[in-house]
Amino acid sequence: MRDSRGEGRYDSITYPQQPAFQITPQGLKLSRIGTIKIKLHRNIDGTVKTCTIKRECNRWYACFSALYEPVKKPIPDKAIGIDMGIKSFAVTSDGEVIENPKYLVKSEKKLIQKQRQLSNKKRGANNRKKARQSVARLHVKVRNQRSDFHHKVSRKLVNTYGFIAIEDLNIKGIVKNHHLAKHISDAGWGTVSQLSYIQSGRSWL
């Protein structure tokens, strides 16, 4: 299915049920396409129900949904409070400092260089399209690094504490401060909502 919003977004197709798709030792077997090699980042637990193939920044991904009964773990009896920050990502009431990896800041020099290369390319030229994809891939890399960091921090906190209190932040209001907006976005305070859905299930993912 081609995205009607224009080229450069992503294409996707969903296989709603097996045997339209199958994971085999040779790779992922897709109806009307054949077998393609895939790199599984982790084993899939449960019964696989759907498979979505999507393209993002000229790279292809296979996303699976599965029916899975999580292993319930006892709820820890420890409580903690968390203050969000910029210099440090967060500080807990136990005194633990969670450092801010600052993925965007670390990639900023390379990003500026790629954006300049893009601006110097002639509109409509093939090399401009390649330069645009290069910029987009770097943004995706930063986003994925940040997301992975947030998932790992959330999982560690939920496995350790039964009650977690986080200060109520007006993120939309704070980012209006242009001096802080970039650093707040880089820290990704808004993703603390991950704690909610991980804590509600309290399962091993």
C-alpha atoms as a printed R data frame, in Angstrom:
    type eleno elety resid chain resno      x       y      z
1   ATOM     1    CA   MET     A     1  0.000   0.000  0.000
2   ATOM     2    CA   ARG     A     2  1.546   3.288 -1.072
3   ATOM     3    CA   ASP     A     3  1.251   6.190  1.328
4   ATOM     4    CA   SER     A     4 -0.934   8.840 -0.327
5   ATOM     5    CA   ARG     A     5  0.911  11.635  1.474
6   ATOM     6    CA   GLY     A     6  3.768  11.379 -0.995
7   ATOM     7    CA   GLU     A     7  6.986   9.624 -1.819
8   ATOM     8    CA   GLY     A     8  9.591   9.438  0.906
9   ATOM     9    CA   ARG     A     9  7.238   8.340  3.716
10  ATOM    10    CA   TYR     A    10  6.961   4.539  3.693
11  ATOM    11    CA   ASP     A    11  5.186   1.702  1.936
12  ATOM    12    CA   SER     A    12  3.550  -1.100  3.887
13  ATOM    13    CA   ILE     A    13  1.597  -4.299  3.480
14  ATOM    14    CA   THR     A    14 -0.023  -6.415  6.201
15  ATOM    15    CA   TYR     A    15 -0.520 -10.177  6.127
16  ATOM    16    CA   PRO     A    16 -3.440 -10.791  8.535
17  ATOM    17    CA   GLN     A    17 -2.928 -14.494  9.085
18  ATOM    18    CA   GLN     A    18 -0.842 -17.544  8.358
19  ATOM    19    CA   PRO     A    19 -0.137 -19.305  5.976
20  ATOM    20    CA   ALA     A    20  0.071 -16.039  4.006
21  ATOM    21    CA   PHE     A    21  3.392 -15.649  5.823
22  ATOM    22    CA   GLN     A    22  5.691 -18.113  7.575
23  ATOM    23    CA   ILE     A    23  8.975 -17.812  9.470
24  ATOM    24    CA   THR     A    24 11.239 -20.574  8.198
25  ATOM    25    CA   PRO     A    25 14.928 -21.452  8.720
26  ATOM    26    CA   GLN     A    26 15.563 -19.926  5.288
27  ATOM    27    CA   GLY     A    27 13.868 -16.628  6.152
28  ATOM    28    CA   LEU     A    28 10.412 -15.041  5.969
29  ATOM    29    CA   LYS     A    29  8.136 -16.661  3.381
30  ATOM    30    CA   LEU     A    30  5.556 -14.239  2.010
31  ATOM    31    CA   SER     A    31  2.612 -15.054 -0.228
32  ATOM    32    CA   ARG     A    32  3.139 -13.961 -3.867
33  ATOM    33    CA   ILE     A    33  6.630 -12.688 -3.023
34  ATOM    34    CA   GLY     A    34  8.635 -15.704 -1.920
35  ATOM    35    CA   THR     A    35 11.237 -16.192  0.801
36  ATOM    36    CA   ILE     A    36 13.329 -13.237  1.900
37  ATOM    37    CA   LYS     A    37 16.185 -13.188  4.375
38  ATOM    38    CA   ILE     A    38 15.467 -11.487  7.688
39  ATOM    39    CA   LYS     A    39 17.414 -10.669 10.830
40  ATOM    40    CA   LEU     A    40 15.412 -11.469 13.957
41  ATOM    41    CA   HIS     A    41 16.410  -9.172 16.819
42  ATOM    42    CA   ARG     A    42 14.934 -11.583 19.353
43  ATOM    43    CA   ASN     A    43 12.885 -14.769 19.510
44  ATOM    44    CA   ILE     A    44  9.131 -14.325 19.179
45  ATOM    45    CA   ASP     A    45  7.160 -15.698 22.127
46  ATOM    46    CA   GLY     A    46  3.569 -16.797 21.726
47  ATOM    47    CA   THR     A    47  1.487 -17.418 18.613
48  ATOM    48    CA   VAL     A    48  2.248 -15.070 15.724
49  ATOM    49    CA   LYS     A    49 -0.981 -13.568 14.357
50  ATOM    50    CA   THR     A    50 -0.065 -10.855 11.840
51  ATOM    51    CA   CYS     A    51  2.944  -9.658  9.882
52  ATOM    52    CA   THR     A    52  3.401  -6.137  8.564
53  ATOM    53    CA   ILE     A    53  6.144  -5.330  6.064
54  ATOM    54    CA   LYS     A    54  6.998  -1.646  5.954
55  ATOM    55    CA   ARG     A    55  9.606   0.590  4.392
56  ATOM    56    CA   GLU     A    56 11.068   3.505  6.307
57  ATOM    57    CA   CYS     A    57 13.968   5.628  5.044
58  ATOM    58    CA   ASN     A    58 14.513   3.143  2.222
59  ATOM    59    CA   ARG     A    59 14.912   0.252  4.658
60  ATOM    60    CA   TRP     A    60 12.486  -2.621  5.082
61  ATOM    61    CA   TYR     A    61 11.183  -3.960  8.385
62  ATOM    62    CA   ALA     A    62  8.991  -6.911  9.357
63  ATOM    63    CA   CYS     A    63  6.751  -6.290 12.381
64  ATOM    64    CA   PHE     A    64  4.936  -9.213 14.005
65  ATOM    65    CA   SER     A    65  2.054  -9.242 16.451
66  ATOM    66    CA   ALA     A    66  1.655 -12.296 18.654
67  ATOM    67    CA   LEU     A    67 -0.796 -13.693 21.191
68  ATOM    68    CA   TYR     A    68  1.220 -14.174 24.349
69  ATOM    69    CA   GLU     A    69  0.421 -14.984 27.961
70  ATOM    70    CA   PRO     A    70  2.951 -13.071 30.070
71  ATOM    71    CA   VAL     A    71  4.658 -14.541 33.095
72  ATOM    72    CA   LYS     A    72  3.348 -12.709 36.144
73  ATOM    73    CA   LYS     A    73  5.916 -11.505 38.642
74  ATOM    74    CA   PRO     A    74  5.306 -10.493 42.273
75  ATOM    75    CA   ILE     A    75  4.949  -6.738 42.735
76  ATOM    76    CA   PRO     A    76  7.922  -5.270 44.645
77  ATOM    77    CA   ASP     A    77  7.027  -3.520 47.916
78  ATOM    78    CA   LYS     A    78  9.484  -0.649 47.348
79  ATOM    79    CA   ALA     A    79  8.376   2.887 46.405
80  ATOM    80    CA   ILE     A    80 10.323   5.653 44.694
81  ATOM    81    CA   GLY     A    81  9.985   9.226 43.457
82  ATOM    82    CA   ILE     A    82 11.611  10.503 40.269
83  ATOM    83    CA   ASP     A    83 12.615  14.030 39.234
84  ATOM    84    CA   MET     A    84 13.245  14.553 35.523
85  ATOM    85    CA   GLY     A    85 16.201  16.655 34.400
86  ATOM    86    CA   ILE     A    86 18.294  17.810 31.450
87  ATOM    87    CA   LYS     A    87 21.875  17.477 32.637
88  ATOM    88    CA   SER     A    88 20.866  14.112 34.074
89  ATOM    89    CA   PHE     A    89 17.888  12.278 32.593
90  ATOM    90    CA   ALA     A    90 16.430  11.623 36.027
91  ATOM    91    CA   VAL     A    91 17.283  11.512 39.725
92  ATOM    92    CA   THR     A    92 15.488   9.096 42.052
93  ATOM    93    CA   SER     A    93 14.585   9.649 45.682
94  ATOM    94    CA   ASP     A    94 17.067   6.876 46.487
95  ATOM    95    CA   GLY     A    95 19.831   9.123 45.175
96  ATOM    96    CA   GLU     A    96 20.415   7.236 41.912
97  ATOM    97    CA   VAL     A    97 21.353   9.487 38.984
98  ATOM    98    CA   ILE     A    98 20.262   8.237 35.560
99  ATOM    99    CA   GLU     A    99 22.554   9.891 33.042
100 ATOM   100    CA   ASN     A   100 21.179  11.544 29.918
101 ATOM   101    CA   PRO     A   101 22.753   9.869 26.852
102 ATOM   102    CA   LYS     A   102 22.064  12.980 24.690
103 ATOM   103    CA   TYR     A   103 21.839  11.075 21.427
104 ATOM   104    CA   LEU     A   104 20.726  14.107 19.415
105 ATOM   105    CA   VAL     A   105 23.491  16.354 20.757
106 ATOM   106    CA   LYS     A   106 26.109  13.686 19.989
107 ATOM   107    CA   SER     A   107 24.841  13.371 16.413
108 ATOM   108    CA   GLU     A   108 24.295  17.105 15.901
109 ATOM   109    CA   LYS     A   109 27.591  17.804 14.111
110 ATOM   110    CA   LYS     A   110 27.032  14.970 11.650
111 ATOM   111    CA   LEU     A   111 23.391  16.003 11.201
112 ATOM   112    CA   ILE     A   112 24.328  19.615 10.397
113 ATOM   113    CA   GLN     A   113 26.872  18.375  7.864
114 ATOM   114    CA   LYS     A   114 24.321  16.160  6.139
115 ATOM   115    CA   GLN     A   115 21.694  18.916  6.112
116 ATOM   116    CA   ARG     A   116 24.165  21.286  4.468
117 ATOM   117    CA   GLN     A   117 24.938  18.667  1.842
118 ATOM   118    CA   LEU     A   118 21.206  18.331  1.222
119 ATOM   119    CA   SER     A   119 20.664  22.081  0.847
120 ATOM   120    CA   ASN     A   120 23.451  22.243 -1.753
121 ATOM   121    CA   LYS     A   121 21.849  19.600 -3.968
122 ATOM   122    CA   LYS     A   122 19.751  20.648 -6.936
123 ATOM   123    CA   ARG     A   123 16.010  20.047 -6.537
124 ATOM   124    CA   GLY     A   124 14.797  17.032 -8.468
125 ATOM   125    CA   ALA     A   125 18.257  15.491 -8.802
126 ATOM   126    CA   ASN     A   126 18.913  11.895 -7.743
127 ATOM   127    CA   ASN     A   127 21.772  12.927 -5.451
128 ATOM   128    CA   ARG     A   128 19.377  15.247 -3.587
129 ATOM   129    CA   LYS     A   129 17.045  12.311 -2.965
130 ATOM   130    CA   LYS     A   130 19.972  10.275 -1.614
131 ATOM   131    CA   ALA     A   131 21.038  13.173  0.616
132 ATOM   132    CA   ARG     A   132 17.491  13.521  1.969
133 ATOM   133    CA   GLN     A   133 17.389   9.801  2.769
134 ATOM   134    CA   SER     A   134 20.743  10.096  4.544
135 ATOM   135    CA   VAL     A   135 19.375  12.865  6.793
136 ATOM   136    CA   ALA     A   136 16.214  10.865  7.470
137 ATOM   137    CA   ARG     A   137 18.206   7.726  8.393
138 ATOM   138    CA   LEU     A   138 20.229   9.676 10.947
139 ATOM   139    CA   HIS     A   139 17.023  11.036 12.529
140 ATOM   140    CA   VAL     A   140 15.614   7.491 12.684
141 ATOM   141    CA   LYS     A   141 18.831   6.215 14.280
142 ATOM   142    CA   VAL     A   142 18.655   8.876 17.022
143 ATOM   143    CA   ARG     A   143 14.964   8.145 17.599
144 ATOM   144    CA   ASN     A   144 15.604   4.390 17.889
145 ATOM   145    CA   GLN     A   145 18.539   4.907 20.273
146 ATOM   146    CA   ARG     A   146 16.396   7.115 22.498
147 ATOM   147    CA   SER     A   147 13.479   4.675 22.408
148 ATOM   148    CA   ASP     A   148 15.732   1.745 23.349
149 ATOM   149    CA   PHE     A   149 17.164   3.730 26.268
150 ATOM   150    CA   HIS     A   150 13.692   4.614 27.562
151 ATOM   151    CA   HIS     A   151 12.469   1.020 27.351
152 ATOM   152    CA   LYS     A   152 15.472  -0.274 29.303
153 ATOM   153    CA   VAL     A   153 15.162   2.400 32.015
154 ATOM   154    CA   SER     A   154 11.387   1.820 32.315
155 ATOM   155    CA   ARG     A   155 11.797  -1.926 32.586
156 ATOM   156    CA   LYS     A   156 14.493  -1.617 35.263
157 ATOM   157    CA   LEU     A   157 12.341   0.738 37.362
158 ATOM   158    CA   VAL     A   158  9.186  -1.383 37.093
159 ATOM   159    CA   ASN     A   159 11.080  -4.548 38.022
160 ATOM   160    CA   THR     A   160 12.529  -2.833 41.107
161 ATOM   161    CA   TYR     A   161  9.660  -0.716 42.484
162 ATOM   162    CA   GLY     A   162  5.975  -1.343 43.161
163 ATOM   163    CA   PHE     A   163  5.036   2.336 43.363
164 ATOM   164    CA   ILE     A   164  6.626   5.016 41.162
165 ATOM   165    CA   ALA     A   165  5.834   8.723 41.516
166 ATOM   166    CA   ILE     A   166  6.959  11.191 38.830
167 ATOM   167    CA   GLU     A   167  6.692  14.961 38.994
168 ATOM   168    CA   ASP     A   168  3.861  16.419 36.907
169 ATOM   169    CA   LEU     A   169  5.558  18.292 34.082
170 ATOM   170    CA   ASN     A   170  3.970  20.718 31.630
171 ATOM   171    CA   ILE     A   171  6.217  19.576 28.790
172 ATOM   172    CA   LYS     A   172  4.385  21.534 26.085
173 ATOM   173    CA   GLY     A   173  4.769  24.699 28.098
174 ATOM   174    CA   ILE     A   174  8.423  24.145 28.975
175 ATOM   175    CA   VAL     A   175  9.524  23.459 25.383
176 ATOM   176    CA   LYS     A   176  8.342  26.947 24.439
177 ATOM   177    CA   ASN     A   177 11.599  28.077 26.058
178 ATOM   178    CA   HIS     A   178 13.856  27.979 22.984
179 ATOM   179    CA   HIS     A   179 16.972  27.623 25.150
180 ATOM   180    CA   LEU     A   180 15.668  24.358 26.622
181 ATOM   181    CA   ALA     A   181 13.476  22.934 23.863
182 ATOM   182    CA   LYS     A   182 16.195  20.983 22.044
183 ATOM   183    CA   HIS     A   183 17.603  19.441 25.233
184 ATOM   184    CA   ILE     A   184 14.142  18.499 26.531
185 ATOM   185    CA   SER     A   185 13.225  16.887 23.219
186 ATOM   186    CA   ASP     A   186 16.550  15.053 23.214
187 ATOM   187    CA   ALA     A   187 15.906  13.700 26.717
188 ATOM   188    CA   GLY     A   188 12.404  12.587 25.678
189 ATOM   189    CA   TRP     A   189 10.529  13.311 28.896
190 ATOM   190    CA   GLY     A   190  7.230  12.522 27.198
191 ATOM   191    CA   THR     A   191  8.135   8.849 26.995
192 ATOM   192    CA   VAL     A   192  7.797   8.373 30.767
193 ATOM   193    CA   SER     A   193  4.309   7.160 29.811
194 ATOM   194    CA   GLN     A   194  6.053   3.866 28.986
195 ATOM   195    CA   LEU     A   195  6.168   3.243 32.711
196 ATOM   196    CA   SER     A   196  2.362   3.106 32.752
197 ATOM   197    CA   TYR     A   197  1.861   0.298 30.255
198 ATOM   198    CA   ILE     A   198  4.879  -1.712 31.457
199 ATOM   199    CA   GLN     A   199  3.768  -1.354 35.082
200 ATOM   200    CA   SER     A   200  0.167  -2.333 34.262
201 ATOM   201    CA   GLY     A   201  1.289  -5.653 32.788
202 ATOM   202    CA   ARG     A   202  4.351  -6.307 34.938
203 ATOM   203    CA   SER     A   203  5.489  -9.032 32.579
204 ATOM   204    CA   TRP     A   204  8.843 -10.006 31.186
205 ATOM   205    CA   LEU     A   205  9.171  -8.649 27.619
